[in-house]
């Protein structure tokens, strides 16, 4: 997902549970053996981590 401000012409992209699950599905479908995350400090309940792990089949 992303947000875009037409006035300032600034785009901000981010991940959520749905986008992480899509990335997990890609990992599984292509046979990759892992993934890397840059930052997950705000994922206190592991919602993002769990969504990619389960979709990738790493549960």
PDB file of N, CA, C and O in Angstrom:
ATOM      1  N   UNK A   1       0.817  -1.196   0.000  1.00  0.00           N
ATOM      2  CA  UNK A   1       0.000   0.000   0.000  1.00  0.00           C
ATOM      3  C   UNK A   1       0.864   1.265   0.000  1.00  0.00           C
ATOM      4  O   UNK A   1       2.053   1.230   0.317  1.00  0.00           O
ATOM      5  N   UNK A   2       0.236   2.366  -0.360  1.00  0.00           N
ATOM      6  CA  UNK A   2       0.941   3.644  -0.357  1.00  0.00           C
ATOM      7  C   UNK A   2      -0.069   4.777  -0.226  1.00  0.00           C
ATOM      8  O   UNK A   2      -1.262   4.597  -0.470  1.00  0.00           O
ATOM      9  N   UNK A   3       0.423   5.929   0.156  1.00  0.00           N
ATOM     10  CA  UNK A   3      -0.370   7.156   0.154  1.00  0.00           C
ATOM     11  C   UNK A   3       0.402   8.187  -0.655  1.00  0.00           C
ATOM     12  O   UNK A   3       1.633   8.191  -0.666  1.00  0.00           O
ATOM     13  N   UNK A   4      -0.336   9.058  -1.331  1.00  0.00           N
ATOM     14  CA  UNK A   4       0.294  10.070  -2.174  1.00  0.00           C
ATOM     15  C   UNK A   4      -0.387  11.404  -1.941  1.00  0.00           C
ATOM     16  O   UNK A   4      -1.615  11.495  -1.952  1.00  0.00           O
ATOM     17  N   UNK A   5       0.412  12.438  -1.729  1.00  0.00           N
ATOM     18  CA  UNK A   5      -0.083  13.794  -1.573  1.00  0.00           C
ATOM     19  C   UNK A   5       0.207  14.554  -2.860  1.00  0.00           C
ATOM     20  O   UNK A   5       1.364  14.825  -3.179  1.00  0.00           O
ATOM     21  N   UNK A   6      -0.844  14.896  -3.598  1.00  0.00           N
ATOM     22  CA  UNK A   6      -0.662  15.589  -4.877  1.00  0.00           C
ATOM     23  C   UNK A   6      -0.061  16.982  -4.703  1.00  0.00           C
ATOM     24  O   UNK A   6       0.704  17.441  -5.551  1.00  0.00           O
ATOM     25  N   UNK A   7      -0.402  17.640  -3.626  1.00  0.00           N
ATOM     26  CA  UNK A   7       0.099  18.995  -3.402  1.00  0.00           C
ATOM     27  C   UNK A   7       1.610  19.012  -3.204  1.00  0.00           C
ATOM     28  O   UNK A   7       2.317  19.804  -3.828  1.00  0.00           O
ATOM     29  N   UNK A   8       2.092  18.147  -2.343  1.00  0.00           N
ATOM     30  CA  UNK A   8       3.533  18.117  -2.058  1.00  0.00           C
ATOM     31  C   UNK A   8       4.284  17.119  -2.932  1.00  0.00           C
ATOM     32  O   UNK A   8       5.514  17.063  -2.912  1.00  0.00           O
ATOM     33  N   UNK A   9       3.527  16.329  -3.705  1.00  0.00           N
ATOM     34  CA  UNK A   9       4.102  15.293  -4.571  1.00  0.00           C
ATOM     35  C   UNK A   9       4.978  14.313  -3.786  1.00  0.00           C
ATOM     36  O   UNK A   9       6.061  13.924  -4.226  1.00  0.00           O
ATOM     37  N   UNK A  10       4.479  13.931  -2.621  1.00  0.00           N
ATOM     38  CA  UNK A  10       5.192  12.983  -1.757  1.00  0.00           C
ATOM     39  C   UNK A  10       4.415  11.673  -1.722  1.00  0.00           C
ATOM     40  O   UNK A  10       3.207  11.660  -1.483  1.00  0.00           O
ATOM     41  N   UNK A  11       5.120  10.577  -1.963  1.00  0.00           N
ATOM     42  CA  UNK A  11       4.532   9.252  -1.872  1.00  0.00           C
ATOM     43  C   UNK A  11       5.209   8.507  -0.726  1.00  0.00           C
ATOM     44  O   UNK A  11       6.432   8.530  -0.590  1.00  0.00           O
ATOM     45  N   UNK A  12       4.400   7.851   0.088  1.00  0.00           N
ATOM     46  CA  UNK A  12       4.915   7.036   1.186  1.00  0.00           C
ATOM     47  C   UNK A  12       4.364   5.632   1.005  1.00  0.00           C
ATOM     48  O   UNK A  12       3.150   5.437   0.941  1.00  0.00           O
ATOM     49  N   UNK A  13       5.256   4.656   0.921  1.00  0.00           N
ATOM     50  CA  UNK A  13       4.822   3.265   0.826  1.00  0.00           C
ATOM     51  C   UNK A  13       5.077   2.570   2.154  1.00  0.00           C
ATOM     52  O   UNK A  13       5.976   2.947   2.907  1.00  0.00           O
ATOM     53  N   UNK A  14       4.280   1.560   2.427  1.00  0.00           N
ATOM     54  CA  UNK A  14       4.392   0.843   3.691  1.00  0.00           C
ATOM     55  C   UNK A  14       3.846  -0.565   3.501  1.00  0.00           C
ATOM     56  O   UNK A  14       3.223  -0.865   2.483  1.00  0.00           O
ATOM     57  N   UNK A  15       4.080  -1.414   4.472  1.00  0.00           N
ATOM     58  CA  UNK A  15       3.544  -2.769   4.446  1.00  0.00           C
ATOM     59  C   UNK A  15       2.483  -2.923   5.522  1.00  0.00           C
ATOM     60  O   UNK A  15       2.502  -2.241   6.546  1.00  0.00           O
ATOM     61  N   UNK A  16       1.561  -3.835   5.263  1.00  0.00           N
ATOM     62  CA  UNK A  16       0.574  -4.226   6.260  1.00  0.00           C
ATOM     63  C   UNK A  16       0.453  -5.750   6.205  1.00  0.00           C
ATOM     64  O   UNK A  16       1.182  -6.398   5.454  1.00  0.00           O
ATOM     65  N   UNK A  17      -0.445  -6.321   6.979  1.00  0.00           N
ATOM     66  CA  UNK A  17      -0.559  -7.779   7.035  1.00  0.00           C
ATOM     67  C   UNK A  17      -0.892  -8.372   5.668  1.00  0.00           C
ATOM     68  O   UNK A  17      -0.384  -9.440   5.326  1.00  0.00           O
ATOM     69  N   UNK A  18      -1.731  -7.704   4.883  1.00  0.00           N
ATOM     70  CA  UNK A  18      -2.088  -8.219   3.555  1.00  0.00           C
ATOM     71  C   UNK A  18      -0.895  -8.218   2.606  1.00  0.00           C
ATOM     72  O   UNK A  18      -0.695  -9.179   1.864  1.00  0.00           O
ATOM     73  N   UNK A  19      -0.105  -7.153   2.623  1.00  0.00           N
ATOM     74  CA  UNK A  19       1.048  -7.109   1.716  1.00  0.00           C
ATOM     75  C   UNK A  19       2.121  -8.106   2.154  1.00  0.00           C
ATOM     76  O   UNK A  19       2.802  -8.688   1.310  1.00  0.00           O
ATOM     77  N   UNK A  20       2.277  -8.307   3.455  1.00  0.00           N
ATOM     78  CA  UNK A  20       3.228  -9.314   3.921  1.00  0.00           C
ATOM     79  C   UNK A  20       2.762 -10.715   3.554  1.00  0.00           C
ATOM     80  O   UNK A  20       3.583 -11.565   3.209  1.00  0.00           O
ATOM     81  N   UNK A  21       1.456 -10.971   3.620  1.00  0.00           N
ATOM     82  CA  UNK A  21       0.940 -12.278   3.212  1.00  0.00           C
ATOM     83  C   UNK A  21       1.175 -12.503   1.723  1.00  0.00           C
ATOM     84  O   UNK A  21       1.506 -13.616   1.314  1.00  0.00           O
ATOM     85  N   UNK A  22       1.009 -11.467   0.909  1.00  0.00           N
ATOM     86  CA  UNK A  22       1.281 -11.593  -0.530  1.00  0.00           C
ATOM     87  C   UNK A  22       2.752 -11.904  -0.771  1.00  0.00           C
ATOM     88  O   UNK A  22       3.084 -12.712  -1.639  1.00  0.00           O
ATOM     89  N   UNK A  23       3.628 -11.272  -0.013  1.00  0.00           N
ATOM     90  CA  UNK A  23       5.061 -11.561  -0.130  1.00  0.00           C
ATOM     91  C   UNK A  23       5.356 -12.988   0.315  1.00  0.00           C
ATOM     92  O   UNK A  23       6.193 -13.666  -0.280  1.00  0.00           O
ATOM     93  N   UNK A  24       4.672 -13.440   1.356  1.00  0.00           N
ATOM     94  CA  UNK A  24       4.839 -14.821   1.808  1.00  0.00           C
ATOM     95  C   UNK A  24       4.387 -15.816   0.759  1.00  0.00           C
ATOM     96  O   UNK A  24       5.032 -16.846   0.561  1.00  0.00           O
ATOM     97  N   UNK A  25       3.296 -15.525   0.090  1.00  0.00           N
ATOM     98  CA  UNK A  25       2.819 -16.395  -0.990  1.00  0.00           C
ATOM     99  C   UNK A  25       3.825 -16.446  -2.129  1.00  0.00           C
ATOM    100  O   UNK A  25       4.041 -17.502  -2.723  1.00  0.00           O
ATOM    101  N   UNK A  26       4.438 -15.315  -2.435  1.00  0.00           N
ATOM    102  CA  UNK A  26       5.469 -15.273  -3.476  1.00  0.00           C
ATOM    103  C   UNK A  26       6.662 -16.137  -3.076  1.00  0.00           C
ATOM    104  O   UNK A  26       7.203 -16.872  -3.903  1.00  0.00           O
ATOM    105  N   UNK A  27       7.068 -16.052  -1.829  1.00  0.00           N
ATOM    106  CA  UNK A  27       8.176 -16.868  -1.330  1.00  0.00           C
ATOM    107  C   UNK A  27       7.861 -18.350  -1.525  1.00  0.00           C
ATOM    108  O   UNK A  27       8.694 -19.116  -2.010  1.00  0.00           O
ATOM    109  N   UNK A  28       6.651 -18.739  -1.139  1.00  0.00           N
ATOM    110  CA  UNK A  28       6.242 -20.144  -1.249  1.00  0.00           C
ATOM    111  C   UNK A  28       6.139 -20.578  -2.708  1.00  0.00           C
ATOM    112  O   UNK A  28       6.632 -21.643  -3.077  1.00  0.00           O
ATOM    113  N   UNK A  29       5.504 -19.761  -3.531  1.00  0.00           N
ATOM    114  CA  UNK A  29       5.275 -20.111  -4.938  1.00  0.00           C
ATOM    115  C   UNK A  29       6.563 -20.225  -5.743  1.00  0.00           C
ATOM    116  O   UNK A  29       6.638 -21.007  -6.690  1.00  0.00           O
ATOM    117  N   UNK A  30       7.570 -19.453  -5.373  1.00  0.00           N
ATOM    118  CA  UNK A  30       8.824 -19.467  -6.130  1.00  0.00           C
ATOM    119  C   UNK A  30       9.884 -20.374  -5.515  1.00  0.00           C
ATOM    120  O   UNK A  30      10.972 -20.532  -6.069  1.00  0.00           O
ATOM    121  N   UNK A  31       9.563 -20.968  -4.368  1.00  0.00           N
ATOM    122  CA  UNK A  31      10.493 -21.899  -3.750  1.00  0.00           C
ATOM    123  C   UNK A  31      11.655 -21.249  -3.019  1.00  0.00           C
ATOM    124  O   UNK A  31      12.669 -21.896  -2.757  1.00  0.00           O
ATOM    125  N   UNK A  32      11.511 -19.968  -2.689  1.00  0.00           N
ATOM    126  CA  UNK A  32      12.568 -19.310  -1.921  1.00  0.00           C
ATOM    127  C   UNK A  32      12.637 -19.926  -0.526  1.00  0.00           C
ATOM    128  O   UNK A  32      11.652 -20.483  -0.041  1.00  0.00           O
ATOM    129  N   UNK A  33      13.772 -19.827   0.104  1.00  0.00           N
ATOM    130  CA  UNK A  33      13.965 -20.475   1.402  1.00  0.00           C
ATOM    131  C   UNK A  33      13.940 -19.516   2.584  1.00  0.00           C
ATOM    132  O   UNK A  33      14.184 -19.929   3.718  1.00  0.00           O
ATOM    133  N   UNK A  34      13.652 -18.256   2.339  1.00  0.00           N
ATOM    134  CA  UNK A  34      13.611 -17.318   3.446  1.00  0.00           C
ATOM    135  C   UNK A  34      13.284 -15.918   2.993  1.00  0.00           C
ATOM    136  O   UNK A  34      12.961 -15.683   1.829  1.00  0.00           O
ATOM    137  N   UNK A  35      13.371 -14.990   3.923  1.00  0.00           N
ATOM    138  CA  UNK A  35      13.086 -13.592   3.641  1.00  0.00           C
ATOM    139  C   UNK A  35      13.835 -12.729   4.648  1.00  0.00           C
ATOM    140  O   UNK A  35      14.298 -13.222   5.676  1.00  0.00           O
ATOM    141  N   UNK A  36      13.949 -11.464   4.352  1.00  0.00           N
ATOM    142  CA  UNK A  36      14.585 -10.513   5.258  1.00  0.00           C
ATOM    143  C   UNK A  36      13.625  -9.358   5.505  1.00  0.00           C
ATOM    144  O   UNK A  36      12.882  -8.950   4.612  1.00  0.00           O
ATOM    145  N   UNK A  37      13.649  -8.846   6.706  1.00  0.00           N
ATOM    146  CA  UNK A  37      12.843  -7.683   7.068  1.00  0.00           C
ATOM    147  C   UNK A  37      13.788  -6.586   7.519  1.00  0.00           C
ATOM    148  O   UNK A  37      14.745  -6.845   8.250  1.00  0.00           O
ATOM    149  N   UNK A  38      13.527  -5.375   7.091  1.00  0.00           N
ATOM    150  CA  UNK A  38      14.389  -4.258   7.470  1.00  0.00           C
ATOM    151  C   UNK A  38      14.059  -3.786   8.883  1.00  0.00           C
ATOM    152  O   UNK A  38      14.962  -3.571   9.691  1.00  0.00           O
ATOM    153  N   UNK A  39      12.788  -3.625   9.182  1.00  0.00           N
ATOM    154  CA  UNK A  39      12.403  -3.065  10.477  1.00  0.00           C
ATOM    155  C   UNK A  39      11.055  -3.629  10.892  1.00  0.00           C
ATOM    156  O   UNK A  39      10.107  -3.619  10.106  1.00  0.00           O
ATOM    157  N   UNK A  40      10.963  -4.113  12.106  1.00  0.00           N
ATOM    158  CA  UNK A  40       9.696  -4.634  12.614  1.00  0.00           C
ATOM    159  C   UNK A  40       9.502  -4.260  14.079  1.00  0.00           C
ATOM    160  O   UNK A  40       8.803  -4.963  14.809  1.00  0.00           O
ATOM    161  N   UNK A  41      10.104  -3.176  14.509  1.00  0.00           N
ATOM    162  CA  UNK A  41      10.059  -2.791  15.918  1.00  0.00           C
ATOM    163  C   UNK A  41       8.642  -2.487  16.403  1.00  0.00           C
ATOM    164  O   UNK A  41       8.349  -2.669  17.584  1.00  0.00           O
ATOM    165  N   UNK A  42       7.769  -2.032  15.526  1.00  0.00           N
ATOM    166  CA  UNK A  42       6.409  -1.713  15.930  1.00  0.00           C
ATOM    167  C   UNK A  42       5.444  -2.876  15.836  1.00  0.00           C
ATOM    168  O   UNK A  42       4.260  -2.722  16.136  1.00  0.00           O
ATOM    169  N   UNK A  43       5.924  -4.024  15.429  1.00  0.00           N
ATOM    170  CA  UNK A  43       5.076  -5.212  15.255  1.00  0.00           C
ATOM    171  C   UNK A  43       5.025  -5.993  16.569  1.00  0.00           C
ATOM    172  O   UNK A  43       5.468  -7.139  16.638  1.00  0.00           O
ATOM    173  N   UNK A  44       4.478  -5.359  17.610  1.00  0.00           N
ATOM    174  CA  UNK A  44       4.537  -5.910  18.963  1.00  0.00           C
ATOM    175  C   UNK A  44       3.858  -7.271  19.098  1.00  0.00           C
ATOM    176  O   UNK A  44       4.338  -8.119  19.851  1.00  0.00           O
ATOM    177  N   UNK A  45       2.775  -7.496  18.400  1.00  0.00           N
ATOM    178  CA  UNK A  45       2.057  -8.772  18.500  1.00  0.00           C
ATOM    179  C   UNK A  45       2.414  -9.725  17.368  1.00  0.00           C
ATOM    180  O   UNK A  45       1.731 -10.729  17.166  1.00  0.00           O
ATOM    181  N   UNK A  46       3.473  -9.423  16.632  1.00  0.00           N
ATOM    182  CA  UNK A  46       3.953 -10.257  15.517  1.00  0.00           C
ATOM    183  C   UNK A  46       2.914 -10.451  14.417  1.00  0.00           C
ATOM    184  O   UNK A  46       2.911 -11.484  13.748  1.00  0.00           O
ATOM    185  N   UNK A  47       2.043  -9.481  14.225  1.00  0.00           N
ATOM    186  CA  UNK A  47       1.014  -9.587  13.190  1.00  0.00           C
ATOM    187  C   UNK A  47       1.651  -9.656  11.808  1.00  0.00           C
ATOM    188  O   UNK A  47       1.266 -10.495  10.994  1.00  0.00           O
ATOM    189  N   UNK A  48       2.619  -8.786  11.532  1.00  0.00           N
ATOM    190  CA  UNK A  48       3.273  -8.788  10.221  1.00  0.00           C
ATOM    191  C   UNK A  48       4.133 -10.033  10.042  1.00  0.00           C
ATOM    192  O   UNK A  48       4.069 -10.696   9.007  1.00  0.00           O
ATOM    193  N   UNK A  49       4.926 -10.343  11.040  1.00  0.00           N
ATOM    194  CA  UNK A  49       5.797 -11.511  10.955  1.00  0.00           C
ATOM    195  C   UNK A  49       4.986 -12.792  10.778  1.00  0.00           C
ATOM    196  O   UNK A  49       5.338 -13.638   9.956  1.00  0.00           O
ATOM    197  N   UNK A  50       3.913 -12.941  11.536  1.00  0.00           N
ATOM    198  CA  UNK A  50       3.080 -14.137  11.410  1.00  0.00           C
ATOM    199  C   UNK A  50       2.434 -14.232  10.038  1.00  0.00           C
ATOM    200  O   UNK A  50       2.336 -15.326   9.482  1.00  0.00           O
ATOM    201  N   UNK A  51       1.990 -13.111   9.478  1.00  0.00           N
ATOM    202  CA  UNK A  51       1.313 -13.159   8.181  1.00  0.00           C
ATOM    203  C   UNK A  51       2.253 -13.630   7.080  1.00  0.00           C
ATOM    204  O   UNK A  51       1.837 -14.393   6.208  1.00  0.00           O
ATOM    205  N   UNK A  52       3.505 -13.198   7.098  1.00  0.00           N
ATOM    206  CA  UNK A  52       4.442 -13.649   6.063  1.00  0.00           C
ATOM    207  C   UNK A  52       4.895 -15.083   6.336  1.00  0.00           C
ATOM    208  O   UNK A  52       5.039 -15.874   5.404  1.00  0.00           O
ATOM    209  N   UNK A  53       5.118 -15.422   7.601  1.00  0.00           N
ATOM    210  CA  UNK A  53       5.544 -16.786   7.941  1.00  0.00           C
ATOM    211  C   UNK A  53       4.498 -17.816   7.536  1.00  0.00           C
ATOM    212  O   UNK A  53       4.830 -18.822   6.909  1.00  0.00           O
ATOM    213  N   UNK A  54       3.245 -17.578   7.887  1.00  0.00           N
ATOM    214  CA  UNK A  54       2.189 -18.540   7.580  1.00  0.00           C
ATOM    215  C   UNK A  54       1.949 -18.649   6.077  1.00  0.00           C
ATOM    216  O   UNK A  54       1.771 -19.752   5.559  1.00  0.00           O
ATOM    217  N   UNK A  55       1.944 -17.524   5.375  1.00  0.00           N
ATOM    218  CA  UNK A  55       1.730 -17.554   3.922  1.00  0.00           C
ATOM    219  C   UNK A  55       2.878 -18.248   3.205  1.00  0.00           C
ATOM    220  O   UNK A  55       2.674 -18.889   2.174  1.00  0.00           O
ATOM    221  N   UNK A  56       4.088 -18.120   3.749  1.00  0.00           N
ATOM    222  CA  UNK A  56       5.260 -18.756   3.132  1.00  0.00           C
ATOM    223  C   UNK A  56       5.369 -20.229   3.504  1.00  0.00           C
ATOM    224  O   UNK A  56       6.140 -20.973   2.899  1.00  0.00           O
ATOM    225  N   UNK A  57       4.596 -20.644   4.496  1.00  0.00           N
ATOM    226  CA  UNK A  57       4.654 -22.037   4.934  1.00  0.00           C
ATOM    227  C   UNK A  57       5.761 -22.308   5.931  1.00  0.00           C
ATOM    228  O   UNK A  57       6.202 -23.447   6.080  1.00  0.00           O
ATOM    229  N   UNK A  58       6.216 -21.260   6.620  1.00  0.00           N
ATOM    230  CA  UNK A  58       7.278 -21.411   7.616  1.00  0.00           C
ATOM    231  C   UNK A  58       6.722 -21.573   9.027  1.00  0.00           C
ATOM    232  O   UNK A  58       7.447 -21.355   9.998  1.00  0.00           O
ATOM    233  N   UNK A  59       5.477 -21.944   9.157  1.00  0.00           N
ATOM    234  CA  UNK A  59       4.878 -22.078  10.483  1.00  0.00           C
ATOM    235  C   UNK A  59       5.258 -23.412  11.045  1.00  0.00           C
ATOM    236  O   UNK A  59       4.864 -23.746  12.162  1.00  0.00           O
TER     237      UNK A  59
END
